[in-house]
Amino acid sequence: MHRLSVNLDHIATLRQVRGTQYPDLLEAARLVQVAGADGITLHLRGDRRHIQPADVTLIRAFELPLTLEIACSAENLKYCASIRPHAVTFVPERKEELSTEGGLNLGAPGLKEFVNEAVLSLKDAGVICCLFLEPDPETIRAAHAMGVRMIELHTGTYAEATPAQIAGELERIQKASALGSSLGIQMNAGHGLTVANVVPFAADKNLFEFSIGHSIVCRSVFVGLKAAVQEMKQAIG
């Protein structure tokens, strides 16, 4: 069965809108655990629009494995090595974006050197280094050459595809997951996934874990967080 890591960012968004002490992230963590979630994901953005460092410390001490999403920087790498979550997923980040807009560009100046350092530094700290990447064969091979052993495929393009584009985008992700798996990389997926559009991936044995948050939190408004997580667990197979 596929694993589900529930992203709690938008629980924190509701709290930050009014600067209240609620909703409580720890209570949310307990609910998703009871519902059958396999892990928790938090994105600690540079602008701190939702998750705060105190949230990371709190959830790090919780029973479920924590995957921390964070931008690529020497300061963030040092922080991740000190906080020691289960895994760190490095993502591209812009202040102007509503949400992460795509995978990392491994050809960007200095990024290869950063990834090489991150893989070794986090390994020494007992933390898995993951990269958020586009489902592109060349990119997957480049990450493998850098020593990366976990990749989260960006599924946002698939989620936003027109009916005429969906089959092609689905095939891209399936080929990327198969390639990564054949190279010994743990292949995860996330971004823009819902109960409806995640179903085609239920049969993909090359995908290990899904990181899903926004659609679960939105659905929880109507059915509750526990039920929303259970619906997603059933959908991913």
C-alpha positions in Angstrom: 0.0 0.0 0.0 1.1 3.6 -0.7 2.1 5.8 2.3 0.4 9.1 2.9 2.2 12.1 4.5 -0.4 14.7 5.4 0.7 18.3 4.9 -0.5 20.5 7.8 0.5 23.9 6.3 -3.0 25.1 5.8 -4.1 24.2 9.3 -1.4 26.7 10.3 -2.7 29.2 7.6 -6.0 29.4 9.4 -4.2 30.2 12.6 -2.0 32.8 11.1 -4.8 34.7 9.4 -5.9 36.0 12.8 -2.9 35.3 14.9 -4.7 33.0 17.2 -3.5 30.0 19.2 -6.0 27.8 17.2 -6.4 25.6 15.3 -3.8 23.5 17.2 -1.3 21.7 15.0 -0.7 19.0 17.5 -4.4 18.2 17.7 -4.4 18.0 13.9 -1.4 15.6 14.0 -3.2 13.3 16.4 -6.3 13.3 14.2 -4.4 12.4 11.0 -2.6 9.7 12.9 -5.8 8.1 14.1 -7.1 8.3 10.5 -4.2 6.2 9.3 -1.7 8.8 8.0 1.9 7.5 7.7 3.6 10.8 8.2 3.4 14.6 8.4 4.8 17.2 6.1 5.5 20.8 7.0 6.8 23.5 4.7 8.8 26.1 6.6 8.7 29.0 4.2 11.1 31.9 4.3 8.2 34.3 4.6 6.7 32.2 7.5 3.2 32.6 6.0 2.0 29.5 7.8 4.4 27.0 9.5 6.6 28.6 12.2 9.9 27.2 13.6 8.0 26.4 16.9 5.6 24.2 14.9 8.5 22.2 13.5 9.9 21.6 16.9 6.4 20.5 18.2 5.7 18.1 15.4 9.3 16.8 15.3 8.6 15.4 18.8 5.3 13.7 17.6 5.1 10.0 16.8 4.7 10.2 13.1 7.7 10.8 10.8 8.2 14.4 9.9 9.1 15.5 6.4 10.3 19.1 6.4 10.0 21.1 3.1 12.4 24.0 2.9 14.2 26.2 0.4 17.8 25.6 -0.6 20.2 27.6 1.5 23.2 27.0 3.8 21.3 28.5 6.7 18.4 26.1 6.1 20.7 23.1 5.7 22.3 23.9 9.1 18.9 24.2 10.7 17.7 20.9 9.2 20.8 19.1 10.5 20.1 20.4 13.9 16.3 19.8 14.1 16.7 16.3 12.5 13.4 15.5 11.0 12.9 12.1 9.3 13.4 13.7 5.9 14.1 17.1 4.3 12.6 17.9 0.9 14.3 20.9 -0.7 12.0 22.9 -2.9 12.2 26.1 -5.0 10.6 29.1 -3.3 9.6 32.6 -4.4 7.9 35.2 -2.2 5.4 36.1 -4.9 4.1 32.5 -5.3 0.8 31.3 -3.9 2.3 27.8 -3.7 5.4 25.9 -5.0 5.3 26.4 -8.7 7.5 23.6 -10.0 10.5 21.4 -9.3 14.0 22.4 -8.6 16.2 23.4 -11.5 19.3 21.3 -11.0 21.2 23.4 -13.6 20.8 26.6 -11.5 24.2 28.1 -10.5 25.5 26.6 -7.3 22.6 24.2 -6.8 24.6 21.1 -7.7 27.2 22.0 -5.0 24.5 22.6 -2.5 22.8 19.3 -3.1 26.1 17.4 -2.9 26.8 19.1 0.5 23.2 18.5 1.7 23.2 14.8 0.9 26.4 14.3 2.9 25.5 16.7 5.8 22.0 15.3 6.3 23.3 11.7 6.0 25.7 12.4 8.9 22.8 13.8 10.9 20.7 10.7 10.2 18.2 12.6 7.9 17.1 11.6 4.4 17.7 14.2 1.7 14.8 14.5 -0.8 14.5 16.8 -3.8 11.3 18.1 -5.3 11.7 17.6 -9.0 9.8 17.6 -12.3 9.0 14.2 -13.8 11.9 14.4 -16.3 14.3 11.5 -17.1 17.4 13.8 -17.4 16.6 15.5 -14.1 16.1 12.1 -12.3 19.4 10.8 -13.6 21.2 14.1 -12.6 19.8 13.7 -9.0 20.9 10.1 -8.9 24.4 11.1 -9.9 24.4 13.6 -7.0 23.7 10.7 -4.6 20.1 11.6 -4.0 18.1 8.6 -2.7 14.6 10.2 -2.4 12.7 12.3 -4.9 9.2 13.9 -4.7 7.8 14.3 -8.2 6.0 17.5 -8.9 2.4 16.6 -9.9 1.1 20.1 -10.2 1.2 20.1 -14.0 -0.8 16.9 -14.1 -3.3 18.3 -11.6 -3.8 21.4 -13.8 -3.8 19.6 -17.1 -6.7 19.9 -19.5 -8.6 16.7 -20.4 -6.6 16.4 -23.6 -3.3 16.7 -21.7 -4.0 14.4 -18.7 -2.9 11.1 -20.4 0.4 12.6 -21.5 1.1 14.1 -18.0 0.2 10.8 -16.3 2.6 8.9 -18.6 5.4 11.4 -17.8 5.0 10.8 -14.1 4.7 7.0 -14.5 7.9 6.9 -16.6 9.8 9.1 -14.1 8.7 7.0 -11.2 9.8 3.8 -13.0 13.2 5.2 -13.9 13.8 6.5 -10.4 12.8 3.2 -8.9 15.1 1.3 -11.2 18.0 3.5 -10.0 17.2 2.6 -6.4 15.6 6.0 -5.5 12.5 6.2 -3.3 9.9 7.9 -5.5 7.3 10.0 -3.9 4.7 12.4 -5.4 2.8 15.5 -4.5 1.2 18.9 -5.3 -2.3 19.6 -6.4 -3.5 16.0 -5.7 -7.1 15.4 -4.8 -9.2 12.3 -4.1 -10.4 12.4 -7.7 -7.1 12.9 -9.6 -4.9 10.7 -7.5 -6.8 7.5 -8.4 -4.7 6.8 -11.6 -1.6 6.5 -9.4 -3.1 3.9 -7.1 -1.7 1.1 -9.3 1.8 2.6 -9.7 4.0 0.3 -7.6 7.0 2.6 -8.3 5.6 5.4 -6.2 6.1 5.0 -2.4 4.5 8.0 -0.7 2.2 10.8 -1.5 2.5 14.2 0.2 -1.0 15.8 0.2 -2.4 18.7 2.2 -4.4 21.4 0.6 -7.2 19.2 -0.7 -7.4 17.3 2.5 -7.8 20.4 4.6 -10.4 21.8 2.2 -12.3 18.6 2.3 -12.1 18.5 6.1 -14.3 21.7 6.2 -17.2 19.5 5.2 -16.5 16.0 6.6 -13.9 16.6 9.3 -10.1 16.0 9.2 -10.2 12.3 10.2 -12.7 11.5 7.4 -10.8 13.5 4.8 -7.6 11.7 5.6 -9.4 8.3 5.4 -10.9 9.2 2.0 -7.4 10.0 0.7 -5.9 6.9 2.1 -8.5 4.8 0.3 -8.0 6.7 -2.9 -4.2 6.2 -3.1 -4.5 2.5 -2.6 
